[in-house]
Amino acid sequence: MIRSSKRRRLTPIPSDAGKMSPDWASLDQDLVGLIGGRVLAGDDMRDYVRFRAVCSHWSASTVRPLGRGVTDRRFHPRRWMMLPEGHGLYPGHPDLRGYVRFFNLSTAALVRVHLPLLRDHVIIDSVDGLLLLHRDHDTAIRLLHPFTGDVADLPPLASLLPQMESESRDRSQRSKHSRLMKVCASVTVTSTGTITVMLALEILHRVAYATPGDQRWTLSAWTLKPFVKPVSFQGKLYALQLSSYDIHKVYIYQFNPPCQDNDKGLLHLPLPVKIAECPMDKFLYLLNFAECGSELLLVAYNGVSRSKLLVYRLADLVSGRIEPVTTIGDHALFLDERCLCVSLSNNKEGSKILPSDLS
């Protein structure tokens, strides 16, 4: 080997090499939009807010949540629930100064949000993280996204009172109205942003529905006597019906959103669909439905002693498989008037105040 008589000159490496800031704005706009969509599909829409805050290019390449919080299902805060304060501090209590806390069932993140609407509204239900509010002075129903502040206005609940006359002539207007406040709501949103809200009125054995712009709620022409434990899941309502003692069965019904009449082109509520039936001895003491991830569970005890808890997948019951599940993974069930399924695996965040700027 012949060696060169000249030494190679070595260029010193700068001490800050490898520490150059990445050029986030150089990412292709379509790629940013695709990644943003994946982030938005997660359990915490705050991740999407953080994603858009990286730089102005990322913000401009992704859909703005503000103004779309209710009309776009992607922005519904699905895994968030309002956390009770206790100690007599109801939402809207003066001592809370308009703040309420929300808890993420998947990540256990805790945030405080300022909701001034609670001064003159009452929360009557929550669906997909959206709050169903009842305005005090005129009974108007409003669907609120607690993080963006977007609101969809629905007809007054009192518009149902004339439709109840034949069922409860002996009751006062105030009594009828208080009965209507006990609802289970579901929300459907079309690809064009049209919102439809259904209310399961257990005490009337009927369902009502309305869309923004309607003058009144429309009550179903049918009744299902009785149905109990209604729950909202993926835009539909589900409920149980207990048969007579001699039949000794539990029926599970599905209430689908309103559809158009082929003849007149008007919306109407289709009849409830019986999707499953099970022997009563499998559910000696029914508790409730519980949403767990992408599945709906039915929770029950196997006897009056309540010594053993049984959990069934709705999908199994629909297919005729009446066998309890042996595990729900890294989740825990909290059992009460409504059941909650909470993830135990993620939960490292402390309390935060959610930024109000979601633009």
LUMTOR-455013 format. One record per residue (C-alpha): residue in one letter; residue number from 1; x, y, z. Coordinates in Angstrom, 2 decimals, decimal comma, always signed. Example, Ala and Ser with C-alpha at 12.3 -4.5 7.8 and 13.67 -1.06 7.14 Angstrom:
[node "a"; 1; [+12,30; -4,50; +7,80]]
[node "s"; 2; [+13,67; -1,06; +7,14]]
***
This chain:
[node "m"; 1; [+0,00; +0,00; +0,00]]
[node "i"; 2; [+1,35; +3,39; -0,93]]
[node "r"; 3; [+0,70; +5,95; +1,74]]
[node "s"; 4; [-0,01; +9,49; +0,83]]
[node "s"; 5; [+2,54; +11,92; +1,99]]
[node "k"; 6; [-0,19; +14,35; +2,87]]
[node "r"; 7; [-2,17; +14,00; +6,05]]
[node "r"; 8; [-5,90; +14,26; +5,77]]
[node "r"; 9; [-7,27; +17,33; +7,41]]
[node "l"; 10; [-9,97; +16,43; +9,95]]
[node "t"; 11; [-12,82; +18,86; +10,31]]
[node "p"; 12; [-13,86; +19,25; +13,95]]
[node "i"; 13; [-17,48; +18,31; +14,71]]
[node "p"; 14; [-19,45; +21,18; +16,23]]
[node "s"; 15; [-20,32; +20,59; +19,87]]
[node "d"; 16; [-24,01; +21,22; +19,16]]
[node "a"; 17; [-24,24; +18,66; +16,33]]
[node "g"; 18; [-27,22; +16,40; +16,71]]
[node "k"; 19; [-29,04; +19,01; +18,74]]
[node "m"; 20; [-30,60; +20,84; +15,82]]
[node "s"; 21; [-34,27; +21,59; +16,26]]
[node "p"; 22; [-36,48; +19,51; +13,97]]
[node "d"; 23; [-38,25; +21,44; +11,25]]
[node "w"; 24; [-41,80; +20,46; +12,17]]
[node "a"; 25; [-43,25; +22,76; +9,54]]
[node "s"; 26; [-41,57; +20,75; +6,78]]
[node "l"; 27; [-43,95; +17,81; +7,16]]
[node "d"; 28; [-46,36; +17,36; +4,28]]
[node "q"; 29; [-49,81; +18,81; +4,97]]
[node "d"; 30; [-51,61; +15,58; +4,11]]
[node "l"; 31; [-49,32; +13,61; +6,42]]
[node "v"; 32; [-49,96; +16,06; +9,26]]
[node "g"; 33; [-53,70; +15,68; +8,70]]
[node "l"; 34; [-53,42; +11,88; +8,72]]
[node "i"; 35; [-51,42; +11,83; +11,95]]
[node "g"; 36; [-53,79; +14,33; +13,53]]
[node "g"; 37; [-56,73; +12,06; +12,69]]
[node "r"; 38; [-55,01; +9,14; +14,42]]
[node "v"; 39; [-54,35; +11,27; +17,50]]
[node "l"; 40; [-57,97; +12,44; +17,55]]
[node "a"; 41; [-59,19; +8,83; +17,48]]
[node "g"; 42; [-57,62; +8,25; +20,90]]
[node "d"; 43; [-59,27; +8,52; +24,30]]
[node "d"; 44; [-58,24; +12,10; +25,14]]
[node "m"; 45; [-58,98; +14,96; +22,76]]
[node "r"; 46; [-56,45; +17,08; +24,69]]
[node "d"; 47; [-53,73; +15,12; +22,86]]
[node "y"; 48; [-55,15; +16,50; +19,63]]
[node "v"; 49; [-55,12; +20,02; +21,06]]
[node "r"; 50; [-51,45; +19,58; +22,01]]
[node "f"; 51; [-50,70; +18,17; +18,55]]
[node "r"; 52; [-52,16; +21,22; +16,83]]
[node "a"; 53; [-50,20; +23,52; +19,15]]
[node "v"; 54; [-46,78; +22,27; +17,93]]
[node "c"; 55; [-46,60; +24,89; +15,17]]
[node "s"; 56; [-48,80; +27,06; +12,99]]
[node "h"; 57; [-48,38; +24,67; +10,04]]
[node "w"; 58; [-49,77; +21,73; +12,03]]
[node "s"; 59; [-52,62; +23,90; +13,28]]
[node "a"; 60; [-53,50; +25,00; +9,74]]
[node "s"; 61; [-53,27; +21,43; +8,41]]
[node "t"; 62; [-55,77; +19,95; +10,87]]
[node "v"; 63; [-59,44; +20,51; +11,61]]
[node "r"; 64; [-60,22; +23,15; +14,21]]
[node "p"; 65; [-62,30; +21,76; +17,12]]
[node "l"; 66; [-64,00; +25,04; +18,01]]
[node "g"; 67; [-67,41; +25,22; +16,39]]
[node "r"; 68; [-67,44; +21,49; +15,62]]
[node "g"; 69; [-67,47; +20,07; +19,13]]
[node "v"; 70; [-71,07; +18,85; +18,92]]
[node "t"; 71; [-71,65; +18,46; +15,17]]
[node "d"; 72; [-68,56; +16,30; +14,54]]
[node "r"; 73; [-68,48; +13,01; +16,48]]
[node "r"; 74; [-64,69; +12,91; +16,29]]
[node "f"; 75; [-64,54; +15,75; +18,80]]
[node "h"; 76; [-66,96; +14,27; +21,33]]
[node "p"; 77; [-65,10; +13,81; +24,66]]
[node "r"; 78; [-66,20; +10,17; +24,81]]
[node "r"; 79; [-64,17; +8,98; +27,78]]
[node "w"; 80; [-64,70; +12,03; +30,00]]
[node "m"; 81; [-67,21; +12,22; +32,83]]
[node "m"; 82; [-68,04; +14,97; +35,28]]
[node "l"; 83; [-66,63; +14,20; +38,71]]
[node "p"; 84; [-69,01; +14,77; +41,66]]
[node "e"; 85; [-67,61; +17,25; +44,16]]
[node "g"; 86; [-69,43; +15,90; +47,21]]
[node "h"; 87; [-70,03; +17,91; +50,40]]
[node "g"; 88; [-73,25; +19,31; +48,91]]
[node "l"; 89; [-71,39; +21,10; +46,12]]
[node "y"; 90; [-73,59; +20,50; +43,10]]
[node "p"; 91; [-72,57; +21,76; +39,61]]
[node "g"; 92; [-73,31; +25,47; +39,55]]
[node "h"; 93; [-72,93; +25,88; +43,34]]
[node "p"; 94; [-71,71; +29,43; +44,15]]
[node "d"; 95; [-68,68; +28,10; +46,05]]
[node "l"; 96; [-67,38; +26,40; +42,89]]
[node "r"; 97; [-67,34; +29,76; +41,03]]
[node "g"; 98; [-68,42; +28,14; +37,79]]
[node "y"; 99; [-65,77; +25,41; +37,78]]
[node "v"; 100; [-66,38; +21,68; +37,57]]
[node "r"; 101; [-63,97; +18,76; +37,35]]
[node "f"; 102; [-63,85; +16,10; +34,67]]
[node "f"; 103; [-62,25; +12,67; +34,90]]
[node "n"; 104; [-60,95; +10,58; +31,99]]
[node "l"; 105; [-62,03; +6,95; +32,37]]
[node "s"; 106; [-59,11; +5,69; +30,26]]
[node "t"; 107; [-56,18; +7,85; +31,37]]
[node "a"; 108; [-57,47; +9,04; +34,78]]
[node "a"; 109; [-56,52; +12,60; +33,85]]
[node "l"; 110; [-58,35; +15,21; +35,92]]
[node "v"; 111; [-59,14; +18,69; +34,61]]
[node "r"; 112; [-61,07; +21,73; +35,81]]
[node "v"; 113; [-63,32; +23,50; +33,34]]
[node "h"; 114; [-65,20; +26,78; +33,68]]
[node "l"; 115; [-68,86; +26,32; +32,71]]
[node "p"; 116; [-70,80; +29,54; +33,39]]
[node "l"; 117; [-73,96; +28,02; +31,84]]
[node "l"; 118; [-74,46; +26,02; +35,02]]
[node "r"; 119; [-75,66; +29,17; +36,78]]
[node "d"; 120; [-79,12; +28,74; +35,27]]
[node "h"; 121; [-79,04; +25,22; +33,80]]
[node "v"; 122; [-79,38; +21,75; +35,32]]
[node "i"; 123; [-77,54; +18,71; +33,99]]
[node "i"; 124; [-80,04; +15,94; +33,30]]
[node "d"; 125; [-77,75; +13,50; +31,49]]
[node "s"; 126; [-74,38; +13,02; +29,81]]
[node "v"; 127; [-73,75; +11,12; +26,59]]
[node "d"; 128; [-70,38; +10,64; +24,85]]
[node "g"; 129; [-68,99; +13,25; +27,24]]
[node "l"; 130; [-71,51; +15,87; +26,09]]
[node "l"; 131; [-73,74; +17,40; +28,75]]
[node "l"; 132; [-77,51; +17,50; +28,29]]
[node "l"; 133; [-78,70; +20,67; +30,02]]
[node "h"; 134; [-82,15; +21,88; +31,05]]
[node "r"; 135; [-82,50; +25,67; +31,16]]
[node "d"; 136; [-84,39; +26,79; +34,23]]
[node "h"; 137; [-86,63; +29,58; +32,96]]
[node "d"; 138; [-88,01; +28,03; +29,75]]
[node "t"; 139; [-87,18; +24,26; +30,00]]
[node "a"; 140; [-85,10; +24,44; +26,79]]
[node "i"; 141; [-82,79; +21,46; +26,33]]
[node "r"; 142; [-79,22; +22,20; +25,27]]
[node "l"; 143; [-76,38; +19,88; +24,31]]
[node "l"; 144; [-73,05; +21,28; +25,53]]
[node "h"; 145; [-69,49; +20,28; +24,73]]
[node "p"; 146; [-67,77; +21,09; +28,04]]
[node "f"; 147; [-64,31; +21,66; +26,53]]
[node "t"; 148; [-65,10; +23,71; +23,41]]
[node "g"; 149; [-68,22; +25,45; +24,71]]
[node "d"; 150; [-70,18; +24,53; +21,58]]
[node "v"; 151; [-73,95; +24,25; +22,15]]
[node "a"; 152; [-76,80; +22,69; +20,17]]
[node "d"; 153; [-80,22; +24,09; +21,08]]
[node "l"; 154; [-83,16; +21,70; +21,27]]
[node "p"; 155; [-86,89; +22,26; +21,97]]
[node "p"; 156; [-88,23; +22,89; +25,48]]
[node "l"; 157; [-88,90; +19,76; +27,50]]
[node "a"; 158; [-92,30; +21,23; +28,35]]
[node "s"; 159; [-93,36; +20,66; +24,73]]
[node "l"; 160; [-93,90; +17,02; +25,73]]
[node "l"; 161; [-96,52; +17,89; +28,35]]
[node "p"; 162; [-99,50; +18,12; +25,94]]
[node "q"; 163; [-98,56; +14,70; +24,58]]
[node "m"; 164; [-98,80; +13,23; +28,09]]
[node "e"; 165; [-102,37; +14,33; +28,78]]
[node "s"; 166; [-103,96; +10,99; +28,03]]
[node "e"; 167; [-101,49; +9,16; +30,28]]
[node "s"; 168; [-101,49; +11,30; +33,40]]
[node "r"; 169; [-104,58; +13,49; +33,69]]
[node "d"; 170; [-104,52; +13,27; +37,47]]
[node "r"; 171; [-101,02; +14,75; +37,84]]
[node "s"; 172; [-100,06; +18,40; +38,15]]
[node "q"; 173; [-97,96; +20,13; +35,50]]
[node "r"; 174; [-95,05; +20,30; +37,94]]
[node "s"; 175; [-95,29; +16,59; +38,70]]
[node "k"; 176; [-95,37; +15,72; +35,00]]
[node "h"; 177; [-92,37; +17,92; +34,30]]
[node "s"; 178; [-90,31; +16,39; +37,10]]
[node "r"; 179; [-91,07; +12,94; +35,67]]
[node "l"; 180; [-89,77; +14,08; +32,30]]
[node "m"; 181; [-86,45; +15,16; +33,84]]
[node "k"; 182; [-85,54; +11,50; +34,46]]
[node "v"; 183; [-84,15; +10,61; +31,06]]
[node "c"; 184; [-81,46; +8,57; +29,36]]
[node "a"; 185; [-80,23; +10,29; +26,21]]
[node "s"; 186; [-78,50; +9,17; +23,04]]
[node "v"; 187; [-76,99; +11,34; +20,31]]
[node "t"; 188; [-76,52; +10,62; +16,62]]
[node "v"; 189; [-74,72; +12,89; +14,18]]
[node "t"; 190; [-74,86; +12,41; +10,41]]
[node "s"; 191; [-71,95; +13,00; +8,04]]
[node "t"; 192; [-73,45; +16,42; +7,27]]
[node "g"; 193; [-73,54; +17,42; +10,95]]
[node "t"; 194; [-77,27; +16,90; +11,59]]
[node "i"; 195; [-77,83; +16,10; +15,28]]
[node "t"; 196; [-80,65; +13,93; +16,60]]
[node "v"; 197; [-81,19; +13,40; +20,31]]
[node "m"; 198; [-83,34; +10,57; +21,69]]
[node "l"; 199; [-84,66; +10,54; +25,26]]
[node "a"; 200; [-85,67; +7,26; +26,88]]
[node "l"; 201; [-88,55; +8,15; +29,20]]
[node "e"; 202; [-88,64; +5,08; +31,38]]
[node "i"; 203; [-91,56; +6,27; +33,45]]
[node "l"; 204; [-93,69; +6,76; +30,30]]
[node "h"; 205; [-92,46; +3,56; +28,58]]
[node "r"; 206; [-91,74; +5,66; +25,50]]
[node "v"; 207; [-88,96; +7,47; +23,65]]
[node "a"; 208; [-88,91; +11,08; +22,42]]
[node "y"; 209; [-86,65; +12,67; +19,83]]
[node "a"; 210; [-85,78; +16,08; +18,40]]
[node "t"; 211; [-83,21; +17,86; +16,26]]
[node "p"; 212; [-81,97; +21,47; +16,54]]
[node "g"; 213; [-84,52; +23,76; +14,94]]
[node "d"; 214; [-87,52; +21,63; +15,91]]
[node "q"; 215; [-90,28; +23,42; +17,81]]
[node "r"; 216; [-91,14; +20,44; +20,00]]
[node "w"; 217; [-90,07; +16,97; +21,03]]
[node "t"; 218; [-91,86; +14,12; +19,26]]
[node "l"; 219; [-93,04; +11,23; +21,40]]
[node "s"; 220; [-92,98; +7,71; +20,02]]
[node "a"; 221; [-96,31; +6,35; +18,81]]
[node "w"; 222; [-95,54; +3,05; +20,54]]
[node "t"; 223; [-95,03; +2,07; +24,16]]
[node "l"; 224; [-92,92; -0,73; +25,60]]
[node "k"; 225; [-94,27; -1,65; +29,04]]
[node "p"; 226; [-92,21; -1,76; +31,05]]
[node "f"; 227; [-88,61; -1,17; +30,05]]
[node "v"; 228; [-85,90; -0,61; +32,65]]
[node "k"; 229; [-82,21; +0,26; +32,91]]
[node "p"; 230; [-81,98; +2,22; +29,63]]
[node "v"; 231; [-78,46; +3,00; +28,41]]
[node "s"; 232; [-76,94; +4,85; +25,47]]
[node "f"; 233; [-74,32; +3,10; +23,35]]
[node "q"; 234; [-72,93; +4,14; +19,96]]
[node "g"; 235; [-75,91; +6,33; +19,09]]
[node "k"; 236; [-78,60; +3,83; +20,07]]
[node "l"; 237; [-80,56; +3,10; +23,22]]
[node "y"; 238; [-80,77; -0,28; +24,92]]
[node "a"; 239; [-83,07; -1,40; +27,71]]
[node "l"; 240; [-84,24; -4,49; +29,59]]
[node "q"; 241; [-87,73; -5,87; +29,93]]
[node "l"; 242; [-88,68; -8,45; +32,54]]
[node "s"; 243; [-91,31; -10,93; +31,44]]
[node "s"; 244; [-94,14; -12,29; +33,56]]
[node "y"; 245; [-93,26; -14,81; +36,26]]
[node "d"; 246; [-94,57; -17,79; +34,29]]
[node "i"; 247; [-92,37; -16,99; +31,26]]
[node "h"; 248; [-89,41; -16,11; +33,48]]
[node "k"; 249; [-87,21; -14,39; +30,92]]
[node "v"; 250; [-85,23; -11,18; +30,46]]
[node "y"; 251; [-85,58; -9,43; +27,11]]
[node "i"; 252; [-83,06; -6,94; +25,74]]
[node "y"; 253; [-84,37; -4,27; +23,37]]
[node "q"; 254; [-82,59; -1,90; +21,01]]
[node "f"; 255; [-84,08; +1,51; +20,18]]
[node "n"; 256; [-82,82; +2,79; +16,83]]
[node "p"; 257; [-82,67; +6,48; +15,84]]
[node "p"; 258; [-85,59; +7,95; +13,88]]
[node "c"; 259; [-85,73; +7,25; +10,17]]
[node "q"; 260; [-87,69; +8,67; +7,26]]
[node "d"; 261; [-91,07; +7,27; +6,30]]
[node "n"; 262; [-90,90; +5,99; +2,74]]
[node "d"; 263; [-94,37; +7,30; +1,88]]
[node "k"; 264; [-94,44; +10,75; +3,47]]
[node "g"; 265; [-90,72; +11,40; +3,91]]
[node "l"; 266; [-91,26; +12,34; +7,57]]
[node "l"; 267; [-89,14; +11,17; +10,47]]
[node "h"; 268; [-90,55; +8,55; +12,80]]
[node "l"; 269; [-89,21; +6,26; +15,49]]
[node "p"; 270; [-89,09; +2,62; +14,40]]
[node "l"; 271; [-90,45; -0,02; +16,73]]
[node "p"; 272; [-88,06; -1,34; +19,40]]
[node "v"; 273; [-86,13; -4,41; +18,28]]
[node "k"; 274; [-85,82; -7,39; +20,62]]
[node "i"; 275; [-82,20; -8,46; +20,14]]
[node "a"; 276; [-81,81; -11,06; +22,91]]
[node "e"; 277; [-83,68; -13,07; +25,51]]
[node "c"; 278; [-82,25; -14,99; +28,43]]
[node "p"; 279; [-83,63; -17,23; +31,20]]
[node "m"; 280; [-84,28; -15,25; +34,36]]
[node "d"; 281; [-82,23; -17,68; +36,48]]
[node "k"; 282; [-79,08; -16,31; +34,81]]
[node "f"; 283; [-79,81; -12,85; +36,22]]
[node "l"; 284; [-81,41; -13,21; +39,61]]
[node "y"; 285; [-80,48; -9,64; +40,49]]
[node "l"; 286; [-79,85; -7,32; +37,53]]
[node "l"; 287; [-77,65; -4,29; +38,10]]
[node "n"; 288; [-77,12; -2,40; +34,88]]
[node "f"; 289; [-75,38; -2,07; +31,56]]
[node "a"; 290; [-71,79; -0,85; +31,50]]
[node "e"; 291; [-69,77; +0,41; +28,54]]
[node "c"; 292; [-66,28; -1,09; +28,52]]
[node "g"; 293; [-64,09; +0,02; +25,63]]
[node "s"; 294; [-65,96; -0,81; +22,44]]
[node "e"; 295; [-68,31; -3,28; +24,11]]
[node "l"; 296; [-71,50; -3,10; +26,14]]
[node "l"; 297; [-71,64; -5,32; +29,20]]
[node "l"; 298; [-74,55; -6,49; +31,34]]
[node "v"; 299; [-73,79; -6,77; +35,04]]
[node "a"; 300; [-75,79; -8,92; +37,45]]
[node "y"; 301; [-75,59; -10,97; +40,64]]
[node "n"; 302; [-76,24; -14,70; +40,59]]
[node "g"; 303; [-78,50; -14,69; +43,64]]
[node "v"; 304; [-80,18; -12,68; +46,35]]
[node "s"; 305; [-77,10; -13,03; +48,55]]
[node "r"; 306; [-75,13; -11,01; +45,99]]
[node "s"; 307; [-72,09; -13,13; +46,71]]
[node "k"; 308; [-70,94; -13,43; +43,11]]
[node "l"; 309; [-70,90; -10,81; +40,40]]
[node "l"; 310; [-71,55; -11,91; +36,82]]
[node "v"; 311; [-70,59; -9,91; +33,73]]
[node "y"; 312; [-71,94; -10,72; +30,26]]
[node "r"; 313; [-71,07; -9,25; +26,87]]
[node "l"; 314; [-74,11; -7,95; +25,05]]
[node "a"; 315; [-72,67; -9,30; +21,79]]
[node "d"; 316; [-72,57; -12,80; +23,32]]
[node "l"; 317; [-76,16; -12,56; +24,52]]
[node "v"; 318; [-77,32; -11,42; +21,08]]
[node "s"; 319; [-75,63; -14,45; +19,51]]
[node "g"; 320; [-77,29; -16,78; +22,05]]
[node "r"; 321; [-74,17; -17,43; +24,12]]
[node "i"; 322; [-75,19; -16,96; +27,75]]
[node "e"; 323; [-71,86; -17,37; +29,48]]
[node "p"; 324; [-70,27; -14,76; +31,77]]
[node "v"; 325; [-66,86; -13,38; +30,88]]
[node "t"; 326; [-63,94; -14,40; +33,08]]
[node "t"; 327; [-62,00; -11,14; +32,81]]
[node "i"; 328; [-62,45; -7,53; +31,77]]
[node "g"; 329; [-58,72; -6,98; +31,42]]
[node "d"; 330; [-57,14; -4,02; +33,16]]
[node "h"; 331; [-60,49; -2,40; +33,93]]
[node "a"; 332; [-62,51; -1,96; +37,10]]
[node "l"; 333; [-66,28; -1,71; +37,38]]
[node "f"; 334; [-67,93; +0,80; +39,69]]
[node "l"; 335; [-71,49; -0,25; +40,42]]
[node "d"; 336; [-74,32; +2,12; +41,27]]
[node "e"; 337; [-77,44; +3,47; +39,61]]
[node "r"; 338; [-75,17; +3,64; +36,59]]
[node "c"; 339; [-72,10; +1,46; +36,10]]
[node "l"; 340; [-68,69; +2,81; +35,12]]
[node "c"; 341; [-65,80; +0,90; +33,60]]
[node "v"; 342; [-62,43; +2,54; +34,36]]
[node "s"; 343; [-59,00; +1,63; +33,01]]
[node "l"; 344; [-56,37; +0,88; +35,67]]
[node "s"; 345; [-53,30; +0,83; +33,47]]
[node "n"; 346; [-52,79; +4,47; +32,56]]
[node "n"; 347; [-53,04; +6,97; +35,28]]
[node "k"; 348; [-50,04; +9,04; +35,91]]
[node "e"; 349; [-51,42; +12,53; +35,39]]
[node "g"; 350; [-52,31; +14,95; +38,10]]
[node "s"; 351; [-55,02; +17,57; +38,10]]
[node "k"; 352; [-54,92; +20,12; +35,29]]
[node "i"; 353; [-56,98; +23,10; +34,21]]
[node "l"; 354; [-58,04; +22,63; +30,61]]
[node "p"; 355; [-57,00; +25,51; +28,35]]
[node "s"; 356; [-59,99; +27,40; +27,07]]
[node "d"; 357; [-58,40; +28,16; +23,69]]
[node "l"; 358; [-59,20; +25,21; +21,45]]
[node "s"; 359; [-59,00; +27,20; +18,24]]
***
